[in-house]
């Protein structure tokens, strides 16, 4: 759940990809989306960037995309598939070691009593 090294760096890049997708949708349709949704999208992007509650935040990001697509229509089916798969993969894989979740819940030494 919290790998280090290259897998942890790959999960960091996957989080950055989902953040870019959320911010692209948010700022790309800023005239058509209400301001409170824009604020929530920025908070979501900050949570994903830091790796805070990553599986939940990734699912909320997927719901955010679904809300935008249902309200404004779909520009490209390929874009929908890529954004959805990125968010779903991040929700299933977790944040990696380089995150707030990795720091809070990461690897620990467990000492069993004799």
URHUJO-V387622 format. One record per residue. SS is DSSP state (~ for helix, > for strand, _ for the rest). PHI is phi in whole degrees, -180 to 180 (* if undefined). PSI is psi as a letter, one per 40 degrees, with the letter a starting at -180 (none if undefined). Layout:
BEGIN
ss/phi/psi
SS/PHI/PSI
SS/PHI/PSI
END
This chain:
BEGIN
ss/phi/psi
_/*/d
_/-128/g
_/-71/i
_/-104/i
~/74/a
~/-63/d
~/-62/d
~/-65/d
~/-67/d
~/-65/d
~/-68/d
~/-62/d
~/-66/d
~/-66/d
~/-62/d
~/-64/d
~/-64/d
~/-68/d
~/-62/d
~/-62/d
~/-65/d
~/-65/d
~/-69/d
~/-64/d
~/-65/d
~/-66/d
~/-80/d
~/-71/d
_/-122/f
_/-66/d
_/-77/d
_/-101/e
_/-107/i
_/-68/i
~/-68/d
~/-71/d
~/-70/d
~/-64/d
~/-64/d
~/-65/d
~/-66/d
~/-68/d
~/-62/d
~/-63/d
~/-64/d
~/-65/d
~/-64/d
~/-69/d
~/-63/d
~/-80/e
_/79/f
_/-98/h
_/50/f
~/-59/d
~/-60/d
~/-69/d
~/-65/d
~/-67/d
~/-67/d
~/-65/d
~/-62/d
~/-65/d
~/-66/d
~/-61/d
~/-61/d
~/-62/d
~/-64/d
~/-63/d
~/-67/d
~/-72/d
~/-81/d
~/-111/e
_/90/i
_/-105/h
_/-78/d
_/-146/h
~/-67/d
~/-62/d
~/-63/d
~/-62/d
~/-65/d
~/-66/d
~/-62/d
~/-66/d
~/-67/d
~/-61/d
~/-66/d
~/-67/d
~/-63/d
~/-66/d
~/-64/d
~/-82/d
~/-85/d
_/96/a
_/-84/d
_/90/i
_/-73/d
_/-93/g
_/-158/i
~/-65/d
~/-62/d
~/-64/d
~/-71/d
~/-76/d
~/-118/e
_/-66/a
_/-64/h
_/-137/i
_/-87/h
_/-104/h
_/-106/h
_/-89/h
_/-70/i
_/-68/none
END
